[in-house]
Amino acid sequence: MIENKDDDEYLGRLKPLTFLMTLVIIVLIVRVGYLQIYEGEYYANLADGNRIRIIPTVAPRGTFFDRNGQLLVTNRPGFAVSLLPLTEPISPEVVGRISKLLNVPVEDIQKKIDAHVGFDPIRIKQDVTPDIVTIVEEQKDAYPGVVIEVQPIRNYILKQEGAHTFGYVSEISDAELEAKKSEGYRSGDMIGKFGLERVYDKELRGENGGEQVEVDVAGKPVQILGKKEPTPGYDLVLTIDRDLQVATEQAVDSILADIQANAAAAVVLNPQNGEVLAMVSRPAFDPNLFAHGISNKDWDAINTNPFHPMDNKSITGEYPPGSTFKIVTGTAALASGKVTPYEQIFDSGQHWLIPKGNASGEALGWLDFHAALAHSDNVYFYEMGNRLGVDLLGYYAKMFGLGEVTGIDLPYESPGLVASKEYKMEVYGDEWYLSETFDAAIGQGFNLVTPLQAAMVMGEIAANGNRFKPHVVKRIVTQNGEVIKEFQPELSGRLDVDQSIIQLVQNALHEVTKTGTAARNFSDFPYEIAGKTGTAENSQGRDHGWFVAYAPFENPTVSVAVIVEQGGFGASSAVPIGRKILEAAFEIQAQRGNF
């Protein structure tokens, strides 16, 4: 009886335990079934993720063509050394070997590794030489996790010619990456940093492709499971004429060498539609240096140059316009009725109110408007400033579009400055004096313009008062030639003056090249043109030389502005450059039947 009692007690204790074990088994079976049936696909993908990697393929950037289909900027094949930690982190030993092989500091490599997220390659150095590629490929065991990527490398065919317009690309910075992550940019991407490359980066960059690669437990690729071809970026068809661009560059370089000057800028555009045909800034730089990672030596050479090669002086340089501003003053005086075209004003060598005279102290006697502009007489235009006053003079300067950006499709454009009482009071806390109005009337003092603005002023006179927004891109197209966007001429302003006034200014500018300040340089020129010389005072050294012109005189298709920093008189520095540019423009356009 006692044994039966013990058995019953044992069985009573065993039943709950049996129930509990059965319950655990049922739960495990249900859980396994849930994982296999309901979440099987999810965990299968996780397993595949441990053996499948997506290796991106960089899309080639869009190509630049000139207005006639000639290549300006394209891509060439190149190799990049990258780290691809497929199964485990890159060891310090490998980092050290790569640092020594590529001459890249360990700290820089480690910084890229620490910032890396995901499975994309960590690009250490772009555009490496073939001997580097050979070492990495032949010594794979010594470089586990190191791969060679084939990448399109930006190729600026003209090198420094057109550099400030085309711009350059370079590896995206940490700050840029943080701002552009939402747009699909990744660490190591090349991004437009300057010029058209910057403005149209989104259109140019294309869409990256990639390979789906299966790897073994050691991280070595076993087979390619799938591939998506990259989509190239859109191409840009520019308004630039390559032949004229090259000729303009050569003209600037030639004269700078002759007169031993170091900096200049030139702009050539069509005044009838705002298309920029050529744009030059000196000194320049080779954008190819940035495409594969600029060296410290090359960067120091650019960065320490006192004439600032990275500045696009055509649109960022702000200079006193000198006597080229007399176009504005003369138009304002005639249009406002402050002077008639035939009124004679006597130049005795200096103005009768304030003893300010001509640059070389000459006295030209009795002059009407036509003769005064042709011979760039200061005394006459001092009197125009006296009659106009600085407020009315400023009103007409702004009518010409001065004191504000033109809106060209390039970055960092400067607005220039129109002299005014308000500006002087705000900046210097001082009242305005009549002598400052005199200075403003001949383009000195507070007035500042960019070379592009100077070309636009001349272009407005050439186009009978119309001002078209300047632009460098003509069309955005696909590689198949499909037009994505066409840029049409855009009228951005108009001179509110009578056409007879504009014709008077046109005729006087024509006389500048016949009997005036530019006559010596154009006495044997085979075509009729209009022009204006200028010399701008410079407190930092020699004066700056100016020349603006348009051609042909009867049907203008080219407007030119040239400035030579510290070049002295415009007639001896900027005018020779302008002549060479116009010669090239006439020859090129005549060959193409445009004249």
C-alpha positions in Angstrom: 0.0 0.0 0.0 2.9 2.3 0.8 4.5 1.6 -2.6 1.3 2.4 -4.5 1.0 5.6 -2.7 4.6 6.6 -3.7 3.9 5.7 -7.3 0.8 7.8 -7.3 2.8 10.7 -5.9 5.5 10.3 -8.5 3.0 10.1 -11.4 1.3 13.2 -10.0 4.6 15.1 -10.1 5.5 13.8 -13.6 2.3 14.9 -15.3 2.9 18.7 -15.0 6.5 18.2 -16.2 5.2 16.1 -19.1 2.7 18.8 -19.9 5.3 21.5 -19.8 7.7 19.6 -22.0 4.9 18.9 -24.5 4.0 22.6 -24.5 7.6 23.7 -25.1 7.9 21.2 -28.1 4.6 22.5 -29.5 5.8 26.1 -29.2 9.1 25.2 -30.9 7.3 23.5 -33.7 5.0 26.4 -34.2 7.9 28.9 -34.1 9.9 26.8 -36.6 6.9 26.6 -38.9 6.3 30.4 -38.5 9.9 31.2 -39.4 10.0 28.8 -42.4 6.6 29.6 -43.8 5.8 33.2 -42.9 9.3 34.6 -42.7 11.2 32.2 -44.8 11.8 34.6 -47.6 13.0 37.3 -45.3 15.7 35.0 -43.7 16.6 33.6 -47.0 17.4 37.1 -48.2 19.5 37.6 -45.1 21.4 34.5 -45.9 21.9 35.6 -49.4 23.1 38.9 -48.1 26.0 37.1 -46.4 27.1 35.7 -49.8 25.8 38.2 -52.4 27.3 41.7 -52.8 26.3 44.6 -55.1 29.4 46.2 -56.7 28.4 49.6 -58.3 29.6 50.7 -61.7 30.2 54.4 -62.1 28.2 56.1 -64.9 30.2 58.2 -67.3 29.5 62.0 -67.1 27.9 63.7 -70.1 30.1 65.1 -72.8 30.5 68.8 -73.7 30.3 69.8 -77.4 30.8 73.2 -78.9 28.1 74.9 -81.1 29.4 73.1 -84.2 29.6 69.6 -82.6 33.4 69.7 -81.8 34.4 67.9 -78.6 35.4 70.0 -75.6 35.1 67.7 -72.6 34.7 63.9 -72.6 35.8 60.8 -70.6 38.6 58.4 -70.9 39.0 55.0 -69.2 41.0 54.9 -66.0 41.6 52.7 -62.9 40.9 53.3 -59.3 42.2 51.4 -56.3 39.4 50.7 -53.9 38.8 48.7 -50.7 35.9 46.2 -50.8 35.4 44.6 -47.3 33.1 41.8 -48.4 33.3 39.5 -45.4 35.6 41.1 -42.8 37.2 44.5 -42.1 40.3 45.5 -44.0 43.3 44.6 -41.7 45.8 47.3 -40.6 48.5 45.4 -42.4 46.7 45.8 -45.8 46.0 49.4 -45.0 49.7 49.9 -44.4 50.7 48.2 -47.7 48.1 50.3 -49.7 49.4 53.5 -48.0 52.9 52.8 -49.1 52.0 51.6 -52.6 49.8 54.6 -53.4 51.6 57.2 -51.3 48.4 58.0 -49.4 48.7 58.6 -45.6 47.3 55.8 -43.4 45.2 58.4 -41.6 43.4 59.4 -44.8 42.7 55.8 -45.7 41.4 55.0 -42.2 39.2 58.1 -42.2 37.5 56.9 -45.4 37.1 53.4 -43.9 35.6 54.8 -40.7 33.1 56.9 -42.7 32.1 54.1 -44.9 28.6 52.7 -44.8 27.2 49.8 -46.8 28.9 47.6 -49.3 30.1 50.2 -51.9 33.8 50.2 -52.7 35.9 52.6 -50.6 37.9 54.5 -53.3 41.4 55.3 -52.1 43.0 56.7 -55.3 41.6 57.6 -58.7 43.4 57.2 -62.1 46.3 55.1 -60.9 49.1 54.1 -63.3 49.3 50.7 -65.0 52.2 49.5 -62.8 50.0 50.0 -59.7 47.2 47.9 -61.3 49.7 45.2 -62.1 51.0 45.0 -58.6 47.5 44.7 -57.0 46.3 42.1 -59.6 49.4 40.0 -59.4 49.7 40.1 -55.6 46.1 39.5 -54.6 47.0 37.4 -51.5 49.0 40.4 -50.2 46.0 42.7 -50.8 42.9 40.9 -49.6 39.8 43.2 -50.0 41.6 45.5 -52.4 40.1 45.8 -55.9 40.8 47.6 -59.1 37.8 49.5 -60.5 37.5 50.6 -64.1 36.2 54.1 -64.1 35.5 56.9 -66.6 38.0 59.8 -65.9 37.1 63.3 -66.9 39.1 64.5 -69.9 39.4 68.2 -70.6 40.7 68.1 -74.2 41.7 71.8 -74.4 43.5 71.6 -71.0 43.6 75.1 -69.5 41.7 76.6 -72.4 38.1 77.1 -71.4 38.9 75.9 -67.9 36.9 78.6 -66.1 33.8 78.0 -68.2 33.9 74.2 -68.3 34.9 73.9 -64.6 36.2 70.7 -63.1 35.2 67.6 -61.1 36.6 66.3 -57.9 35.8 63.8 -55.1 32.8 64.8 -53.0 33.7 66.3 -49.7 32.2 65.2 -46.3 30.1 68.4 -46.1 28.8 68.0 -49.7 28.0 64.4 -49.1 26.0 65.3 -46.0 24.0 67.8 -48.0 23.4 65.6 -51.0 22.8 62.1 -49.6 19.1 62.4 -50.3 20.0 63.0 -54.0 21.8 59.6 -54.2 25.4 60.8 -53.8 27.8 58.4 -52.2 31.2 58.6 -50.6 33.9 58.6 -53.3 31.6 60.0 -56.0 33.0 62.6 -58.4 31.1 65.9 -58.3 31.2 69.1 -60.3 32.9 71.7 -58.2 33.2 74.7 -60.6 31.9 76.1 -63.9 29.4 74.2 -65.9 30.4 71.0 -64.2 29.0 72.5 -61.0 25.9 74.2 -62.4 24.7 71.1 -64.4 26.1 68.4 -62.2 22.7 66.7 -61.7 22.2 66.5 -65.5 25.7 65.4 -66.2 26.3 62.7 -63.6 24.0 59.9 -65.0 22.8 56.8 -63.1 25.3 54.3 -61.8 24.9 50.6 -62.6 26.3 47.6 -60.8 27.0 43.9 -60.6 25.4 41.4 -58.3 28.3 39.1 -57.3 28.3 35.9 -55.2 31.2 35.5 -52.9 32.6 32.5 -51.0 33.4 32.4 -47.2 36.7 34.1 -47.9 35.0 37.0 -49.6 36.3 36.2 -53.1 33.9 36.6 -56.0 32.6 33.3 -57.3 30.2 34.3 -60.0 28.2 37.3 -61.4 24.5 36.8 -60.8 23.2 39.9 -62.5 24.4 43.2 -64.0 22.8 46.6 -64.6 24.5 48.8 -67.1 25.1 52.4 -66.0 23.2 55.2 -67.7 25.4 58.0 -69.0 24.7 61.6 -68.1 23.1 64.0 -70.5 25.4 65.9 -72.9 25.7 69.6 -73.1 25.9 71.5 -76.5 27.4 74.8 -75.7 27.2 78.2 -77.4 31.0 78.3 -77.3 32.8 78.2 -80.7 35.9 76.0 -80.1 37.9 77.6 -82.9 37.1 81.1 -81.6 37.8 80.1 -78.0 41.2 78.8 -79.0 42.0 81.9 -81.0 40.9 84.2 -78.1 43.1 82.2 -75.7 46.1 82.5 -78.0 45.5 86.3 -78.5 45.4 86.9 -74.8 48.5 84.8 -74.1 50.5 86.4 -77.0 49.9 90.0 -75.9 50.4 89.2 -72.2 53.8 87.8 -73.1 54.7 90.8 -75.3 53.8 93.5 -72.7 54.9 91.3 -69.7 51.5 91.4 -67.9 50.1 88.5 -65.9 46.4 88.7 -65.8 43.6 89.4 -68.3 40.0 88.5 -69.3 38.1 88.5 -72.5 34.5 87.8 -73.4 33.0 87.3 -76.9 29.3 87.0 -77.3 26.5 87.4 -79.9 24.6 90.6 -78.9 21.6 89.5 -80.9 20.8 86.5 -78.6 23.2 86.5 -75.6 25.1 83.4 -76.7 28.7 83.4 -75.3 31.1 82.5 -78.1 34.3 82.5 -76.1 35.4 83.3 -72.5 38.9 83.6 -71.3 40.5 84.3 -67.9 44.2 84.5 -67.2 46.1 83.0 -65.5 44.3 79.7 -65.8 44.6 76.1 -64.5 44.4 72.6 -66.0 41.1 71.0 -64.8 42.6 67.6 -65.6 44.7 67.9 -62.4 41.5 67.7 -60.3 39.9 64.8 -62.2 42.2 62.2 -60.6 43.0 63.9 -57.3 45.2 67.0 -57.4 48.7 66.7 -55.7 49.8 69.0 -52.9 52.5 70.3 -55.2 50.0 71.3 -58.0 47.5 72.7 -55.5 50.2 74.8 -53.8 51.3 76.2 -57.2 47.7 77.3 -58.0 46.8 78.5 -54.5 49.9 80.6 -54.0 49.7 82.3 -57.4 49.1 86.0 -56.6 47.1 86.4 -59.8 44.5 83.8 -58.6 44.2 81.3 -61.4 41.0 79.8 -59.9 39.1 83.1 -60.4 37.0 83.4 -63.5 37.9 87.1 -64.0 35.4 87.3 -66.9 32.5 87.2 -64.5 33.9 87.6 -61.0 36.5 90.3 -61.6 35.2 93.8 -60.7 37.1 96.7 -62.3 36.6 100.4 -62.8 35.3 100.6 -66.4 37.4 103.6 -67.2 36.5 105.4 -70.4 34.3 102.6 -71.7 31.7 104.0 -69.2 31.5 107.1 -71.4 29.1 105.0 -73.5 26.7 105.1 -70.5 27.4 108.8 -69.7 26.9 109.9 -73.3 23.7 108.0 -73.7 22.3 109.4 -70.5 23.2 113.0 -71.4 21.7 112.8 -74.9 18.6 110.9 -73.8 17.8 113.2 -70.9 18.4 116.3 -73.0 21.3 117.6 -70.9 23.3 118.1 -74.2 22.4 118.1 -77.9 24.5 116.1 -80.3 26.0 119.3 -81.9 26.6 121.5 -78.8 30.2 122.5 -78.7 32.0 122.3 -75.4 35.5 123.8 -74.9 38.3 121.6 -73.5 41.0 124.0 -72.3 42.9 121.1 -70.6 40.8 121.0 -67.5 37.2 121.6 -66.3 36.3 125.1 -65.2 34.7 124.0 -61.9 37.2 121.5 -60.7 40.8 121.3 -62.0 40.5 117.8 -63.5 41.7 117.2 -67.1 42.7 114.5 -69.6 45.1 111.7 -68.7 48.1 113.2 -70.5 47.2 116.8 -69.9 46.2 117.5 -73.5 43.6 120.2 -74.5 41.4 119.3 -77.4 39.5 122.6 -77.8 35.9 122.7 -79.1 34.2 119.3 -79.2 30.7 118.0 -79.9 29.4 114.6 -78.6 30.6 112.7 -81.7 34.2 114.0 -81.4 34.3 113.8 -77.6 33.4 110.1 -77.6 35.7 109.3 -80.5 38.7 110.9 -78.8 37.6 110.0 -75.3 37.8 113.5 -74.0 37.6 113.6 -70.2 36.7 117.3 -69.9 33.6 116.9 -72.1 32.4 114.0 -70.0 33.2 115.8 -66.7 30.7 118.4 -67.9 28.2 115.7 -68.8 28.5 114.4 -65.2 28.1 117.9 -63.9 24.8 118.3 -65.8 23.5 114.9 -65.1 24.3 114.5 -61.4 25.2 111.2 -59.9 21.6 110.1 -59.3 20.5 110.4 -62.9 23.8 108.9 -64.1 23.2 106.0 -61.8 19.7 105.6 -63.2 20.9 105.1 -66.7 23.8 102.8 -65.6 21.2 100.5 -64.0 19.1 100.8 -67.2 22.1 99.3 -69.0 22.1 96.4 -66.4 25.0 97.5 -64.4 25.2 97.0 -60.6 23.5 93.5 -60.8 24.4 90.1 -62.1 23.5 89.3 -65.7 22.2 85.8 -64.7 24.7 83.8 -66.9 24.6 80.1 -66.3 27.9 80.0 -64.4 28.6 80.2 -60.7 29.9 83.0 -58.5 29.1 85.9 -60.8 29.8 89.4 -59.3 27.2 92.2 -59.6 29.7 95.1 -60.0 28.8 98.5 -58.5 27.1 101.7 -59.6 28.4 104.8 -57.9 25.8 106.5 -55.6 25.5 108.8 -52.7 23.8 106.0 -50.7 26.7 103.6 -51.2 29.3 106.1 -50.0 27.2 107.0 -47.0 26.6 103.4 -46.1 30.2 102.2 -46.5 32.2 105.3 -45.6 29.7 107.4 -43.6 30.5 110.5 -45.7 28.7 112.9 -48.0 29.0 113.0 -51.7 31.2 115.5 -53.6 31.0 116.9 -57.1 34.5 115.7 -57.9 33.2 112.1 -57.3 30.4 112.7 -59.8 33.1 113.8 -62.3 35.0 110.5 -61.6 31.9 108.5 -62.0 31.1 110.1 -65.4 34.4 108.8 -66.8 34.2 105.3 -65.2 36.5 105.9 -62.2 35.8 106.2 -58.5 33.3 103.8 -57.1 32.0 102.3 -60.4 32.9 98.7 -60.9 32.0 96.3 -63.8 32.9 92.8 -64.8 34.2 92.1 -68.3 31.0 90.3 -69.1 29.0 93.4 -68.1 31.3 95.5 -70.3 30.6 93.2 -73.3 26.9 93.4 -72.5 26.9 97.3 -72.5 28.6 97.2 -75.9 26.1 94.5 -77.0 23.1 96.7 -76.1 24.3 99.5 -78.3 25.0 96.9 -81.1 21.5 95.4 -80.7 19.7 98.8 -80.9 19.0 98.8 -77.1 18.1 95.2 -76.5 19.9 93.3 -73.8 19.7 89.5 -73.9 20.5 87.3 -71.0 24.0 85.7 -71.6 24.2 81.9 -71.6 26.8 79.2 -72.3 24.6 76.2 -72.8 22.6 75.9 -76.0 21.0 72.5 -75.5 20.9 69.5 -73.1 20.7 66.3 -75.0 20.8 62.5 -74.5 23.6 60.4 -76.1 21.2 59.6 -78.8 20.7 63.3 -79.6 17.2 63.6 -78.1 16.8 67.2 -76.9 16.0 67.4 -73.2 16.0 71.2 -73.0 16.7 73.9 -75.5 17.7 77.4 -74.3 16.1 80.2 -76.3 17.2 83.8 -76.4 15.8 85.7 -73.4 15.3 89.4 -73.5 16.3 90.7 -70.0 16.2 94.4 -70.6 15.9 97.3 -73.0 17.3 100.8 -73.1 14.4 103.2 -72.7 15.9 105.8 -75.1 15.0 106.9 -78.6 16.6 105.0 -81.5 18.2 108.2 -82.8 20.2 108.5 -79.6 21.5 104.9 -80.0 22.4 105.6 -83.6 24.4 108.7 -82.5 26.4 106.5 -80.0 26.9 103.8 -82.6 28.3 106.3 -85.1 30.6 107.8 -82.5 31.9 104.4 -81.5 32.5 103.6 -85.2 34.6 106.8 -85.4 36.7 105.5 -82.5 38.2 102.9 -84.8 38.5 105.3 -87.8 40.0 108.5 -86.4 39.8 108.1 -82.6 41.7 106.4 -79.9 41.8 103.0 -81.6 42.4 104.2 -85.1 46.1 103.4 -85.1 45.3 99.7 -84.4 42.5 99.5 -87.0 43.7 101.7 -89.8 44.2 98.8 -92.2 41.4 96.6 -90.8 39.4 95.2 -93.7 36.0 95.3 -91.9 34.0 98.1 -90.4 33.7 97.9 -86.6 32.7 100.0 -83.6 34.9 100.2 -80.5 35.9 102.0 -77.3 39.2 102.1 -75.5 39.6 102.7 -71.8 42.2 103.0 -69.0 41.1 102.3 -65.5 43.1 103.7 -62.6 44.6 101.1 -60.2 45.8 102.0 -56.8 47.8 98.7 -56.6 50.0 99.3 -59.6 49.9 100.2 -63.3 46.5 101.1 -64.7 44.2 98.4 -66.3 43.7 98.5 -70.0 40.2 98.1 -71.6 38.8 97.6 -75.0 35.2 96.9 -76.1 33.9 96.5 -79.6 31.3 95.0 -81.8 31.3 93.8 -85.4 30.4 94.0 -88.3 29.3 97.6 -87.8 26.2 97.3 -90.0 24.9 93.9 -88.8 26.7 93.1 -85.5 27.0 89.4 -84.5 30.0 89.7 -82.2 30.5 91.8 -79.1 33.9 91.8 -77.4 35.3 93.0 -74.1 38.9 92.8 -73.1 40.7 93.9 -69.9 44.4 93.5 -69.1 45.2 93.9 -65.5 48.1 96.5 -65.0 48.4 96.6 -68.7 48.6 100.4 -68.9 46.7 102.3 -71.6 44.0 100.2 -73.2 45.1 101.2 -76.7 48.5 99.5 -76.2 47.4 96.5 -74.2 43.7 95.5 -74.6 43.2 96.8 -78.2 45.8 94.4 -79.8 44.0 91.5 -78.1 40.7 92.8 -79.4 42.0 93.1 -82.9 43.3 89.5 -82.9 39.9 88.3 -81.6 38.0 90.2 -84.3 40.3 88.9 -87.0 39.7 85.3 -85.9 35.9 85.9 -85.6 35.7 87.4 -89.1 37.8 84.6 -90.6 35.9 81.8 -88.8 32.4 83.2 -89.5 33.3 84.1 -93.1 34.4 80.5 -93.7 31.0 79.3 -92.3 29.0 81.8 -94.3 27.8 83.8 -91.3 29.0 87.2 -92.7 
